[in-house]
Every structure is written in structure tokens, then in C-alpha cells.
């Protein structure tokens, strides 16, 4: 067992990784990856925390992984490049999923130690597409930490996989069979680009935020219960005639975008870019199959100066966000797929905020037989902000990272709604 410790906060002993392969023979051909899949081939860590376990928890989860990989067989393969230099999944190269068993002698303090990160992770063509680590605690709790390559799945697809894995662990059949035909979203020939895509607009740092981001980032979660959400929604709809047209997400997104821009002390003429991750599965004229396994997310953009953002009422910012979300139509999606096939998205500048909502994702259903888990996601980039569900009655948690000085200001702005 490999021992690891960090300031005596969390001590873990890890086994050497065991490669888990699909239980039965699976297709060996390559799997096409769309231009949407190729945007961010990075590992995304997440942790599921359970309040009880028993002696066979590791074996149950490991055996269920081998069974679920029969259905989700591309996860046992490796990335490769085709003759056009585009990424595909080589399913002939069945190297499997690294599975690690670990023991911890204290409470759950550090998400990073609960997820196994393969040492070859940054060599795309040999790195695993999925890793799994089960960590048992002396108190009887256990966690399942995974790292999943984003080119394989968006949030919806990842949840479908995890819930399928949990169903098999409970002895149930898959309630949703995955569809691996990603050519459904193949770019058109010739490309038909009909929309401008402001997410590709370069934002120059005229506010010296780069220096600010040299500080160690602080990550915090801000909780908005139903009462606070109602207050935010009233602010966002104050000057609007139809108040019911703005969701809690739109209202809260407007508040967070504005408060973050102010907290970072962006100059009035600094451009601020807000990217919204929008699931388009049901927005296409021909909807995707329910089990479509891949990335089906558009990224509509709001772009304005910070002066415009802070001088206009929050209701105007909410209207920008609502219009951006409503722009995701069938034509928009297909045009963007074609555009991405010809243009590469090169990271995000410090003037950019990428906002995603997992409020509707059913990660609470990932029950391996020991009850519903608590869920946490790690590795959140500095440009990202995530909305998480806290249950129907508990509201929404907003998670983001900022430099310490900016975080103090942000906290004051979002906690005192009357002054925002």
C-alpha cells in the first residue's frame, strides 16, 4: 500500500491500481468523437461520499464496474488520432480502467486524496479515460472518487454512466442503454456557419487581473435557500413586466456575474465574457436518443464591458442571459458544430466566466446499495462557476474560486443582496 499525507489532515494508504476490463468481449472498432467532444480533453474529478459500508463494498463496486464497462466499453479504451489529426477512441486498445482501493484513518477532508490520478494522465494517447478509487474510513463511511475525461461525457452522460454502474451494483438491469453513435452530431460538409460565436472573441486583460490571479485561489460555496432565491429573483425581475419568465438560474447567474466582475476590480472599459453551458438534447428538431453518451452542450455567450454590466440594473443582465440561452436553437447548434470543426477554442482569459448548472442532474440517485451519496466535484478551473442542487427545499449552492481579496469582496456583495 502507498501511504500519503498532507499536514496530517488526511492520511491514506492506497493499493496499486488494478486494471478493470469489461466482463465480456466488446467491439474493437474506433469511436468517432465530435468537435464538441474535442474541446476539453481533460480529466474531471468527482467524489461520492456514503455514510455506511460493509466488508464487501470494494468487491461489489469493482465487479459492477467490469459489468457496466460492457455497455460503456469506450471508457476502457484509449484516445488516438485519425488521419485528419482528430481525436477518436481506440477500442481495440483495451487497457481498462485503473481501480484503486484505499484506507483512511480520519475524516473526509481533502477531495484530491480521494481520487486516483494516473501518472500518465497528460499523455492523451496512453492515459486512461476513467479512474476509480474506493476509500474506506475507520468510522464506517466510504467514498467513490472518479476522474473522467471530459471528451467522453458531459454532466448528463456522466450521471447516466454513474447511475447505471450503481444499478448493476444493486443487481438491477440498466434502466438506460447508452448510445455510442456520435456521428449523429458530425459536422456538415460543406460547413454551414450562420451565427457569430462570441466565446471565440479574445478578451484583453486591461485590468491587470493576471497579477491578481498569481495568488493562491480560495474556493468557497455560497448557499441560497428558497428565501434568498426569491429575493434574487425579485431583483432580477424588478423592471420586467413578465416576472415569471426568469428562472432562479437566470436571476442568480446575473447576480454572480456582476458581483464577480466587481470583486475582481475590473475597469469599466474591461470586456467581461459570460459563457453558459446549455444542454441542447431536447432543443434539436430531431432530439438525441435518451442514452446518447457524449457531449451535447452549447456555450452561448454574453459579452459587454464591465461599465455596462455594473451600471445597468440586474434585470438587464438577466435579460442578456435569458436571450443567450434562448438563442440555442437547432440552427445555432449545427452551425456551432461546424464552426468548432474549423476553429479551435484556445482556453479562457481572466475576463471570462464559464457558468454551468448541475441543479437538475440526478447525482443523488447513485446508490450502490449503501444509500444515496453526497456529491462533490474537484478541479474546478479558475474561470468556472458551478451551481449545485441542495434539494428541493434547501436551494442552490454556488461554487467558485477567486483570489483571497476578491473572494472577500464577492462574499460581501452576494450576502448583502440589498447593496448589490
C-alpha positions as CSV (number, residue, x, y, z in Angstrom):
1,X,0.0,0.0,0.0
2,X,1.2,3.5,-0.9
3,X,0.9,6.0,2.0
4,X,0.2,9.7,1.5
5,X,-0.3,12.5,4.0
6,X,-0.7,16.3,3.9
7,X,-0.1,18.3,7.0
8,X,-1.6,15.4,9.0
9,X,-5.0,16.3,7.6
10,X,-5.8,13.2,5.7
11,X,-3.7,10.0,5.7
12,X,-4.4,7.4,3.1
13,X,-2.9,4.1,2.2
14,X,-3.6,3.2,-1.4
15,X,-3.2,-0.2,-3.2
16,X,-1.5,-0.4,-6.5
17,X,-4.1,0.2,-9.3
18,X,-5.7,-2.9,-10.8
19,X,-6.9,-2.6,-14.4
20,X,-10.6,-3.4,-14.7
21,X,-11.7,-4.6,-18.1
22,X,-15.2,-5.2,-19.5
23,X,-16.5,-8.6,-18.2
24,X,-17.3,-9.8,-21.7
25,X,-15.9,-9.2,-25.2
26,X,-16.8,-5.7,-26.6
27,X,-16.5,-4.0,-30.0
28,X,-12.9,-3.3,-31.1
29,X,-13.5,-0.5,-33.6
30,X,-12.8,3.1,-33.0
31,X,-15.4,5.5,-31.7
32,X,-15.9,8.9,-33.5
33,X,-15.6,12.0,-31.3
34,X,-17.4,15.1,-32.4
35,X,-16.0,18.6,-32.5
36,X,-17.9,19.2,-29.2
37,X,-16.1,16.3,-27.6
38,X,-12.7,17.6,-28.6
39,X,-13.0,21.0,-26.9
40,X,-11.6,19.9,-23.5
41,X,-9.9,16.5,-23.3
42,X,-9.1,16.9,-19.6
43,X,-9.8,14.7,-16.5
44,X,-12.7,15.9,-14.3
45,X,-12.6,14.6,-10.7
46,X,-15.6,14.0,-8.5
47,X,-16.3,12.2,-5.2
48,X,-19.4,10.4,-4.0
49,X,-19.5,10.1,-0.2
50,X,-21.5,7.4,1.6
51,X,-22.4,7.3,5.3
52,X,-22.1,3.5,5.7
53,X,-20.4,0.5,4.1
54,X,-19.6,-3.2,4.8
55,X,-16.7,-5.6,4.2
56,X,-17.5,-6.3,0.6
57,X,-18.1,-2.8,-0.7
58,X,-14.9,-2.7,-2.7
59,X,-15.6,-6.1,-4.4
60,X,-19.2,-5.1,-5.2
61,X,-18.2,-1.8,-6.8
62,X,-15.3,-3.4,-8.7
63,X,-17.4,-6.3,-10.1
64,X,-20.1,-3.9,-11.1
65,X,-17.5,-1.7,-12.9
66,X,-16.5,-4.7,-15.1
67,X,-20.2,-5.4,-15.9
68,X,-21.1,-1.7,-16.7
69,X,-18.0,-1.4,-18.9
70,X,-19.6,-4.0,-21.3
71,X,-22.2,-1.3,-22.0
72,X,-19.8,1.7,-21.7
73,X,-16.9,-0.1,-23.4
74,X,-15.3,3.1,-24.9
75,X,-14.2,4.0,-21.3
76,X,-11.9,1.0,-21.3
77,X,-10.1,2.2,-24.4
78,X,-7.6,5.0,-25.1
79,X,-7.5,8.1,-27.2
80,X,-5.9,8.1,-30.6
81,X,-5.6,10.4,-33.6
82,X,-7.0,9.6,-37.0
83,X,-5.6,10.5,-40.4
84,X,-7.0,14.1,-40.1
85,X,-5.3,14.6,-36.7
86,X,-8.7,14.5,-34.8
87,X,-9.1,12.5,-31.6
88,X,-11.0,9.2,-31.6
89,X,-11.4,6.4,-29.1
90,X,-9.3,3.3,-29.9
91,X,-11.5,0.5,-28.5
92,X,-9.1,-2.2,-29.8
93,X,-6.6,-0.9,-27.2
94,X,-8.5,-2.3,-24.2
95,X,-6.2,-1.2,-21.4
96,X,-9.0,-0.9,-18.9
97,X,-9.9,1.4,-16.0
98,X,-7.4,1.8,-13.1
99,X,-9.1,0.8,-9.9
100,X,-7.6,1.6,-6.5
101,X,-8.6,0.5,-3.0
102,X,-7.6,2.9,-0.2
103,X,-7.9,3.2,3.6
104,X,-8.1,6.5,5.5
105,X,-7.6,6.9,9.3
106,X,-9.6,10.1,9.7
107,X,-12.4,12.2,8.3
108,X,-13.1,13.3,4.8
109,X,-11.0,16.5,4.5
110,X,-9.3,16.6,1.1
111,X,-11.1,15.7,-2.2
112,X,-7.8,15.4,-4.0
113,X,-6.7,12.4,-2.0
114,X,-9.9,10.6,-2.7
115,X,-9.4,10.5,-6.4
116,X,-6.7,8.4,-8.2
117,X,-4.9,10.5,-10.8
118,X,-2.9,8.3,-13.3
119,X,0.8,9.4,-13.7
120,X,0.3,9.2,-17.5
121,X,-2.7,11.4,-17.4
122,X,-1.2,14.2,-19.6
123,X,-0.1,11.8,-22.3
124,X,-3.5,11.6,-24.1
125,X,-2.9,8.6,-26.2
126,X,-1.8,6.3,-23.3
127,X,-3.8,7.8,-20.4
128,X,-6.9,6.1,-19.1
129,X,-10.2,7.7,-19.8
130,X,-11.6,6.8,-16.4
131,X,-10.1,6.0,-13.0
132,X,-11.8,4.9,-9.8
133,X,-10.8,4.8,-6.2
134,X,-12.8,3.4,-3.2
135,X,-11.7,4.8,0.1
136,X,-12.9,3.3,3.3
137,X,-12.8,5.2,6.6
138,X,-12.5,3.8,10.1
139,X,-15.8,5.4,11.1
140,X,-17.6,3.1,8.5
141,X,-18.0,5.7,5.8
142,X,-16.6,5.3,2.3
143,X,-16.1,7.4,-0.8
144,X,-16.0,6.6,-4.5
145,X,-13.7,9.0,-6.3
146,X,-13.6,9.1,-10.1
147,X,-11.7,11.0,-12.7
148,X,-13.4,11.0,-16.1
149,X,-12.1,12.5,-19.3
150,X,-14.4,15.3,-20.4
151,X,-14.1,14.3,-24.1
152,X,-16.1,11.2,-23.2
153,X,-19.0,12.8,-21.4
154,X,-20.7,15.9,-20.3
155,X,-22.6,16.2,-17.0
156,X,-25.7,14.4,-18.2
157,X,-23.8,11.5,-19.8
158,X,-21.5,11.2,-16.7
159,X,-24.5,10.9,-14.4
160,X,-26.2,8.3,-16.7
161,X,-23.0,6.2,-16.5
162,X,-22.6,6.5,-12.7
163,X,-26.3,5.7,-12.1
164,X,-26.0,2.7,-14.5
165,X,-22.9,1.5,-12.6
166,X,-24.9,1.8,-9.3
167,X,-27.9,0.0,-10.7
168,X,-25.7,-3.0,-11.7
169,X,-24.1,-3.0,-8.2
170,X,-27.6,-3.3,-6.7
171,X,-28.3,-6.3,-9.0
172,X,-30.6,-4.2,-11.3
173,X,-30.6,-4.1,-15.1
174,X,-29.6,-0.8,-16.8
175,X,-32.6,1.5,-17.0
176,X,-30.9,3.5,-19.8
177,X,-28.9,1.8,-22.5
178,X,-26.1,4.1,-23.8
179,X,-26.0,5.2,-27.5
180,X,-22.4,5.4,-28.7
181,X,-23.1,6.6,-32.3
182,X,-21.7,10.1,-32.0
183,X,-21.8,10.5,-35.8
184,X,-25.3,11.8,-35.1
185,X,-23.5,15.1,-34.3
186,X,-20.9,15.0,-37.0
187,X,-20.2,18.4,-38.7
188,X,-21.7,19.0,-42.1
189,X,-19.9,19.0,-45.4
190,X,-19.6,21.7,-46.5
191,X,-19.9,23.6,-43.2
192,X,-22.9,26.0,-42.9
193,X,-21.9,28.7,-40.3
194,X,-24.8,31.0,-39.7
195,X,-24.1,32.5,-36.3
196,X,-21.3,34.6,-34.7
197,X,-19.7,32.9,-31.7
198,X,-18.5,35.5,-29.2
199,X,-16.9,32.9,-27.0
200,X,-14.0,33.0,-29.5
201,X,-13.6,36.7,-29.1
202,X,-10.2,37.4,-27.4
203,X,-10.7,39.5,-24.2
204,X,-7.6,41.6,-23.4
205,X,-6.7,42.0,-19.7
206,X,-6.8,45.8,-19.3
207,X,-7.4,45.5,-15.5
208,X,-4.2,43.6,-14.5
209,X,-6.2,40.7,-13.3
210,X,-3.4,38.3,-14.3
211,X,-1.3,39.6,-11.4
212,X,-4.2,39.1,-9.1
213,X,-4.5,35.5,-10.2
214,X,-0.9,34.8,-9.2
215,X,-2.3,34.4,-5.6
216,X,-3.4,31.0,-4.3
217,X,-7.1,30.8,-5.2
218,X,-9.7,30.3,-2.5
219,X,-12.7,28.1,-3.3
220,X,-16.0,28.7,-1.5
221,X,-19.6,27.5,-1.7
222,X,-22.4,30.1,-1.2
223,X,-25.8,28.8,-0.2
224,X,-29.0,30.3,-1.5
225,X,-32.1,28.9,0.2
226,X,-35.6,29.4,-1.2
227,X,-36.0,32.7,0.6
228,X,-32.7,34.1,-0.8
229,X,-33.5,32.8,-4.3
230,X,-36.9,34.6,-4.1
231,X,-35.1,37.8,-3.2
232,X,-32.6,37.5,-6.1
233,X,-35.4,36.8,-8.5
234,X,-37.3,39.9,-7.4
235,X,-34.2,41.9,-8.0
236,X,-33.7,40.4,-11.5
237,X,-37.3,41.0,-12.5
238,X,-37.8,44.4,-10.9
239,X,-38.1,46.3,-14.1
240,X,-39.6,43.5,-16.2
241,X,-43.3,43.2,-17.0
242,X,-43.3,39.4,-17.1
243,X,-41.7,38.3,-13.9
244,X,-42.3,34.6,-14.3
245,X,-40.1,34.4,-17.4
246,X,-36.9,34.4,-15.4
247,X,-35.8,31.2,-13.7
248,X,-33.9,31.1,-10.5
249,X,-30.8,30.1,-12.5
250,X,-31.0,33.2,-14.8
251,X,-31.6,35.5,-11.8
252,X,-28.7,34.0,-9.8
253,X,-26.4,33.9,-12.8
254,X,-26.9,37.7,-13.3
255,X,-26.1,38.4,-9.6
256,X,-22.9,36.2,-9.7
257,X,-21.6,37.6,-13.0
258,X,-21.9,41.1,-11.8
259,X,-20.6,40.5,-8.3
260,X,-17.6,38.6,-9.6
261,X,-16.7,41.3,-12.1
262,X,-16.8,43.9,-9.3
263,X,-14.9,41.7,-6.9
264,X,-12.0,41.4,-9.4
265,X,-11.9,45.2,-9.7
266,X,-12.4,45.1,-13.5
267,X,-12.1,48.5,-15.1
268,X,-15.2,50.0,-16.7
269,X,-13.8,49.5,-20.2
270,X,-12.7,45.9,-19.5
271,X,-14.7,43.4,-21.5
272,X,-16.4,40.7,-19.5
273,X,-17.5,37.5,-21.1
274,X,-20.0,35.1,-19.6
275,X,-20.3,31.6,-21.2
276,X,-23.3,29.5,-20.3
277,X,-23.2,25.7,-20.7
278,X,-26.6,24.7,-22.1
279,X,-27.7,21.1,-22.7
280,X,-29.3,21.0,-26.1
281,X,-30.5,17.4,-26.2
282,X,-34.2,18.5,-26.3
283,X,-33.6,21.6,-28.4
284,X,-32.8,19.9,-31.7
285,X,-35.6,19.4,-34.2
286,X,-34.6,15.7,-34.1
287,X,-33.9,15.2,-30.4
288,X,-30.9,13.0,-29.5
289,X,-31.5,9.4,-28.2
290,X,-32.2,9.4,-24.4
291,X,-29.0,7.4,-23.8
292,X,-26.7,9.5,-26.1
293,X,-23.3,9.2,-24.4
294,X,-21.1,12.1,-25.2
295,X,-21.0,15.9,-25.1
296,X,-24.3,17.7,-26.1
297,X,-23.7,21.1,-24.6
298,X,-23.7,24.5,-26.4
299,X,-21.9,27.6,-25.0
300,X,-23.9,30.8,-25.7
301,X,-22.1,33.9,-24.7
302,X,-22.9,37.3,-23.1
303,X,-20.2,39.9,-23.9
304,X,-20.2,43.5,-22.7
305,X,-18.0,46.0,-20.9
306,X,-17.9,45.9,-17.1
307,X,-19.2,49.5,-17.1
308,X,-22.3,48.4,-19.0
309,X,-22.7,45.4,-16.6
310,X,-22.4,47.4,-13.4
311,X,-24.3,50.4,-14.4
312,X,-27.4,48.6,-15.8
313,X,-29.9,47.1,-13.4
314,X,-29.5,43.4,-12.6
315,X,-32.8,42.8,-14.6
316,X,-30.9,43.9,-17.8
317,X,-28.1,41.5,-17.1
318,X,-30.7,38.7,-16.6
319,X,-32.3,39.7,-19.9
320,X,-28.9,39.3,-21.6
321,X,-28.6,35.8,-20.1
322,X,-32.1,34.8,-21.0
323,X,-31.6,35.9,-24.6
324,X,-28.3,33.9,-24.8
325,X,-30.0,30.7,-23.5
326,X,-32.9,31.1,-25.9
327,X,-30.5,31.5,-28.8
328,X,-29.6,27.8,-28.6
329,X,-31.8,26.6,-31.4
330,X,-31.4,23.7,-33.8
331,X,-29.7,26.0,-36.3
332,X,-27.4,27.5,-33.7
333,X,-26.2,24.1,-32.5
334,X,-25.4,22.7,-36.0
335,X,-23.7,26.0,-37.0
336,X,-21.6,25.8,-33.9
337,X,-20.6,22.2,-34.5
338,X,-19.4,23.2,-38.0
339,X,-17.6,26.2,-36.6
340,X,-15.8,24.2,-33.9
341,X,-14.7,21.7,-36.6
342,X,-12.8,24.6,-38.2
343,X,-11.8,26.7,-35.2
344,X,-10.1,25.6,-32.0
345,X,-11.2,27.2,-28.7
346,X,-7.9,28.1,-27.0
347,X,-8.6,28.3,-23.3
348,X,-10.2,31.2,-21.4
349,X,-8.8,34.6,-20.5
350,X,-9.2,36.0,-17.0
351,X,-12.1,38.2,-18.1
352,X,-14.2,35.1,-18.8
353,X,-16.6,33.3,-16.5
354,X,-17.9,29.9,-17.5
355,X,-21.1,29.1,-15.7
356,X,-22.7,25.6,-15.5
357,X,-25.7,24.2,-13.6
358,X,-25.9,20.7,-12.2
359,X,-29.1,21.6,-10.3
360,X,-31.2,19.2,-12.4
361,X,-28.7,16.3,-12.6
362,X,-29.7,13.3,-10.5
363,X,-26.4,12.6,-8.8
364,X,-28.3,11.7,-5.6
365,X,-29.6,8.5,-7.3
366,X,-26.1,7.0,-7.5
367,X,-26.9,4.4,-4.8
368,X,-24.6,1.4,-4.9
369,X,-26.5,-0.4,-2.2
370,X,-25.5,1.8,0.8
371,X,-27.8,4.7,0.4
372,X,-27.8,7.9,-1.6
373,X,-24.4,9.8,-1.6
374,X,-23.3,13.3,-1.0
375,X,-21.6,14.6,-4.1
376,X,-18.5,16.9,-4.6
377,X,-16.6,17.9,-7.7
378,X,-12.9,18.9,-7.7
379,X,-10.5,20.5,-10.1
380,X,-12.8,23.5,-10.8
381,X,-10.9,25.9,-13.1
382,X,-10.4,29.5,-12.0
383,X,-12.7,30.6,-14.9
384,X,-15.6,28.4,-13.8
385,X,-18.6,28.7,-11.5
386,X,-20.9,25.8,-10.8
387,X,-24.5,25.7,-9.4
388,X,-25.3,22.6,-7.4
389,X,-28.6,21.4,-6.0
390,X,-29.1,21.2,-2.3
391,X,-32.5,19.5,-2.5
392,X,-35.9,20.9,-3.4
393,X,-36.3,22.8,-0.1
394,X,-32.7,23.7,0.6
395,X,-32.0,25.7,-2.6
396,X,-28.8,26.1,-4.7
397,X,-25.1,26.2,-3.8
398,X,-22.8,28.4,-5.9
399,X,-19.2,27.1,-6.0
400,X,-16.3,29.1,-7.4
401,X,-12.7,30.1,-6.9
402,X,-11.2,33.6,-6.6
403,X,-8.1,35.3,-5.3
404,X,-8.5,35.9,-1.5
405,X,-9.0,39.7,-1.7
406,X,-11.6,39.2,-4.5
407,X,-13.3,36.4,-2.6
408,X,-13.9,38.7,0.4
409,X,-15.5,41.4,-1.8
410,X,-17.6,38.8,-3.6
411,X,-18.9,37.3,-0.4
412,X,-20.0,40.8,0.8
413,X,-21.7,41.5,-2.4
414,X,-23.7,38.3,-2.7
415,X,-24.5,38.0,1.0
416,X,-25.9,41.5,1.3
417,X,-28.4,41.4,-1.5
418,X,-29.8,44.9,-0.8
419,X,-26.5,46.5,-1.8
420,X,-25.9,44.6,-5.0
